[in-house]
């Protein structure tokens, strides 16, 4: 996003001069604020990130909904991708497009992961998208995607993702498709063995390095090579969109098998490898989603701040200090200026165990200014007082919601804008 030539003597002066105040209840003012944020980088952004400071905050989701609606109405956005399982997203997207079940209740579990489908603001998002698509005045139909890897605490069986690719191949070449299926099916075994929750913490409970799993990884590589070698033929017999979908699902299956192999390996860096693999998979999913929307519109991606930030981060898992490369760092390398990201922050939330921010912290400075919603550009830290930046205190964390992440000095380069709310409620979910 564009940098400023302004040089500020204090951080409070920067806030007072640059902050855009608005309210979720005043759509004209809110829309004008979003327009300013979105227009600042120019038209080259194809993927806009919107990070949440914590999981389970209803007002953060409402803010996201209204941002997305404005992006659709005025800025050429055609899709939203959320931190939910990539394979499950197609179930919800069918509902958004008016296909499949007639009620949201039928997809709120199967079409989302992490239990996110039960959040009221997520329901409101999906119902709004469905109504929008049902209007014949809107020729470009909105798309919903999950972009999370199907891993997290319980890693999915590779069956579903492999079957998408196998079903496609069979639809084009039934004999060859059946040959691959006959080789792959015996190696898959039971889904319960792949999805054993105990494997998350005990590598001896994981099957990702068994002889069958190792053979399945080879067969998956063969399947990917088959799809790649026969690319022109397969596209001619189907279409480019179906081919790219099948290829991506095959690649997701390969990555998932790599994840299962890492689960089965005892190592001091085991958790670091798993977390980094997950974020790399998420980035590949987003690259595919952007390519799928090319020619239709731009994409808003919504996830936790810790995933969408650009910079390297450290995180503590038990006694292990992990060096992590989040999704945003991958997107920055792949998209450059075509990726921009807004990070969010919260002032106080008793429901989330977040007290008043300590004096001098960014959150205290932001919420001292009028709200209830504030957008403020980071300018990548340029033009801001170096001494104050170097001694900027970090507020204390949450006593209840362990997904809450305070802002710090690195946040200025991690994000292009901050979106700050006075408070948010708690939906009883605190894992990321």
N, C-alpha and C positions, 0 to 999 in steps of 0.2 A: 504494500500500500504506500501511498505517497508520503514522503517525509516533509517535515516543516522546516522553514528557514528561521522560524522563531526560536530565540534562545531565552530560557526562563531562569530566573535567579532562584526560584523556589518551586518545589513540587506543588504546593498549594496554588501558586500562581498559574502553573500549567493546568491544574484541574479547573480553576475558575474560568480560564480563558477558553479551554478546549471542550469542556464537558457539554454534552447535549442532554438536557433533561426532558423526560416524557413520562407518560402514564399508560398502562395497559387499558385504561378506561376511556382514553381520548384517542380514537383512531386517527384523526387528522394529524395531531401532533406526533403520535407514534409513527405513522407512515412517513412523515417528513424526516424523522430521525433515522429510520431505516434507510431511506433514500440517500441520505448524506453518507451513511456508513458504506453502503453498497457502491455508490458512485465514486468513492475516494480512490479505489485502485484502477478504475477504468474498466473497459469491456473485456480485457483479456482473462479475467478470472473465470474458470470453468467449474471450479469446486470451491465452495465456501464452507468453512468449518464453523460450527457453533458449539463451544464446549460448555459442559455443566460442571459447576464447582463441587457438586455432590450428586449422588444418585438418590432418588426418592423425593426430590423437591418439586411439589406440584406447580408452584409459580414459575419455576424455571422451564417446565414443560409448556405452560401457557405462553410464556414469553417466546419460546421456540415456535409454537403454533402460529402466533401472530406474525413473527418474522417470516416464516415460510409462506404464509398467505400473501404478504406484501411482495415477496420475491416472485411469486407466481403471477400476481396481478400486474406488476409493473416492471419486472426485471428479467423476464424470459427464463425463469426456472421451471423445470418440468419434472423434477424428481427429488425425493428426500431419501437419504440412507441413514439408518439409525443403528445404534450399538445393540444389535440383536442378531441372532444366527442367520447367516447368509442363506443356507438351504431353506429355512423356515419362511423367509421373506416372501417367497413366491406364493405361499398360501394366502397371506394378507393382501398381496398385490392383486390376486384374482378377485378378492372381495372388493377392493378399491375400484377395479375395472368393471364391477357389476356381474362378475361370474361367480360360480360356486354357491356357497351358502347364502341364505337371505338375511342372516343376522350376524352381528359382530361377535356375539357370544360363541358362535361356532368356530371362530378363528382366533379368539384372544389367547388361547393356550397353545394351539398348534402352530399359529402364525407368528409367535414371538418366543424368544428365549428369556431367561432370567426372571420370569414372572412379570415382565414389563407390560404385557397385554392387559393386565388388570388395572392399570393406572387410568383414571378418568380422563386426563388430558390426552393420553395416547388414543383412547377411544374417540375423543372429540376430533383429533387429527385425522383419523381414518375415516370417520363419518363425513367430515368436511371434504376430504379428497373424493370420496364416493359420490357425494352430491355434485361436486364440481364436474366430475367426469360424466355424470348422467345428463348434464346440460348440453344439448346439441350445439349451443353457441360456442362451445370450447372444443375446437377440432383437435388440439393437442391434449391428449389424455395424460393425467399425472400418473407417475409410477412410484411405488413404494418398494424399498429394498432394505433388507438387513445386510450388514457388511461384516459382522463379527465372525470370527472363525468358529466352527462348531466344536469348540474345545472347552475353555474355561475350566471349572472344577471337574466336570465329567466330560470326557472327550467322546464324541459320537463315533459309532461304527462307520467305516467308510462305505457301507453298502449303498446308502441313499445317493451319495454323490457319484459313485461309480455307475449306478443304474441309470442315472440321467444320460451319461455318455454312452452306455451300452444300448439303451433304448433308442437313442438317436442313430447309432451305427446300424442297429437292426432295421430301423425304418428305411434306411438307404440301401443296405446290403444285408438281407436277412441271414444268409448263410454265414457270412463273416461275423456278424453280430453274435450269432449263436455259438460259433467257435470260441470267441472270447468269453462269453458267458459260461460255457462249460468248463473253461480253464479257471475262471475267477471264482465261481460260486463255491466249489469245494474248499477254497482257501479262506473264505470269509468266516465260516463257522457261525457261532451264535453271537448275536449283537450284544447280549448281556456280558460276554467275556471282554469285549472291547470297552464297554461302558461301565465297568466295575469302578464305583467311586473310590474304593480303597487304593486304586492305582495312582490317584493324585498325590498321595503322600508316601506310598510304598512301591518302589520300582519292581519288587518281586511279585506284585499283584498285577502287573501290566503284561500284555501279551505281544507288544509291538516288536519284539525281537525273536519271537518264536520262528521255527522253520517255515510255518505256513504264512506268517506275516511278512517274512523276508521274501518268500516266493511271490506273495501278492504285490509287494512293492515292485518287483521285476515285471510282473504282468501288467501293472499299471503304467510303467514306463513304456512297455511295448504298445499298449493301447494309445498312449499319447503320441508315440512315434507313428503309429498307423494313421491316426487322425491328421497329423502334420504332413506326412508324405502324400496322402491322398486328398489334400486340401482342395485343389481345383476341381477334382472329380466330385467330391462330396458336396461342395457348394453348388455345383451345377445341378446336382440331383435333389437338392433341398433349397436352402438359401443361406446367405451369409450370416444372418442373425442366429439361426438355429445351429449352424456350425460353430460359431463363436461361443454360444452357450454350452454346447457339448464339450468343447475343448476346455473351457474354463472350469467346468465341473470336474473334468478329469484331472486338471491341475490341482484343484482343491482337494480331491481324493489323494493325490500324491503328497501334498503338504500335510494332510491329516495323518497319513501313514508315517511321515517323518516325525510328526508330533508324538504319535504312539510309540515310535522307536525311542524317542527321547524320554518318554515316560518310563520306559523299561530299563533305562540306563542309570545306574548308581553313579553319582558324580557330585562334587562339591558345588558345581555350577548348574545343577539340574534345573532348579527353579528359574534361574536367569535364562537358560536356554529355552525353557517352555514359554516364559513371558515374551521373550523376543520373537520366538516363532509365531506366537499368536498375533502380535502386532504386525509382523511382516505379512502374514496371511490377510489381515484386515486391509493393509495397504494395497495388496494385489486385487482384492475384491473391489476396492474403490476405483482402481485404475480400470478394471473391467466395466464397472457401472458407468463411469464417465464416458468410456468408449461407446457403450450401448446407447447413451443419451445423446451422443454427438449428432448434430443435425436436428435434434428435437429441442434441446434446452440445456440449462445448467443444473448443477446438483448441489443441494444443501446436505451436508453431513453433520449429524448430531451425535455426540458421544461425550464421555467424561473429558475434562480438561487434560488429564494425564495422558490420554490417547492422542488428542489432536494437537498438542503443543509441538513446536518444531525441535526443541533442544533435547539433548541427552539428559536423562534423569537418573538419580539414584533412589532406590527403594529398599526398605529393610523387610526381610521375610525371615522371622525367627532370628537366628544368629547370622544369617547370610545378608550381606550388602550387595545388591544387584545393580549392575550398570545396564540400563535399558535404553533402547532406541524406539521411541513411540511411533505410532502411525504417522504423526505429523512430520517427523524427521524424514521418513521415507517419501511422503508426498512432496515435501520441499525439494528433495533431490529429483523426483520424477516430473513434477509440474512447474517448479520454479515459481514465477510470478503468477502462474495460472492457479495457484493455491493460496488462499488467504484465510485467516482464522480469527474468530472472536472468542476470547476466554471470558468466563463469567465469574462473579464473586458475590458473596453474601455478607451483609452487615452483621445481623444478629438473628439467631433462630433458636429459641428455647426448646422447641420441639425436636431439633436436631442436635441439641447439646452444644450449641455455638453461642458463647456469651458475647458481651460487648467487645469489639476489637480494641486492643491495647493502643494507647496514644502513640501517634507517629507512624503506625502501620498504614499500608495503602488502603485497607478496608476502612480504617477509622477516618482517613482523609476523605475518601470517596463519600462515605455516608454522612459526613458533616455537611456536605453540600445538599441542596434540595433534591428530592427524589420524586416518586419512589423508584423510577428506573433511570439509569444514567448510562450513556455511551460515551467513551472517551478514547481517542486514538493513542497508541503507544509511541508512534514515530520511531519504533525500534530503539527507544531510549535516547535518540539524538536530540540535542538542544535542551536536555534536562540537566539540572545541577548535579555535577559529578560527586560532590561531597555528600549531599543528601542521599544520592543513589547508593553510595558505598556504605553508608551507615544505616540503611533502611531496616528497621526491625520487622520481624515476621510475627504475625499474630499467632496465638495459641490455636491448637486444633480442636476437634470436636470430642466431647465426652460420650457421645452416643453413636454418631454416624461416622464410621471409620473411613468412608469414601470421601469425606470432606478434605479439600486441599487448599490451604491459604495461598495467597499471592506472594511472590518474592521478587528480587531484582531481576532474576532470569526471565520472569514473566513478560518483561518488556520486549525481549527478542523472541520469546515463545509465541506471542500473540501480536496481532495487528491492532486490535481494539479490545477494550474491556467493556463488558456489560455488567452493571452492578445493581443488585436489588437490595432493598432494605432488609427483607426477610423472606423466608419460605417455610412452608409446612413440611411435614414428614409423612412419607407413605409406608414407613416400616421396612425400608430396604436400604442396606448400607454396604454392599459388596461391589467392587469393581475389579 
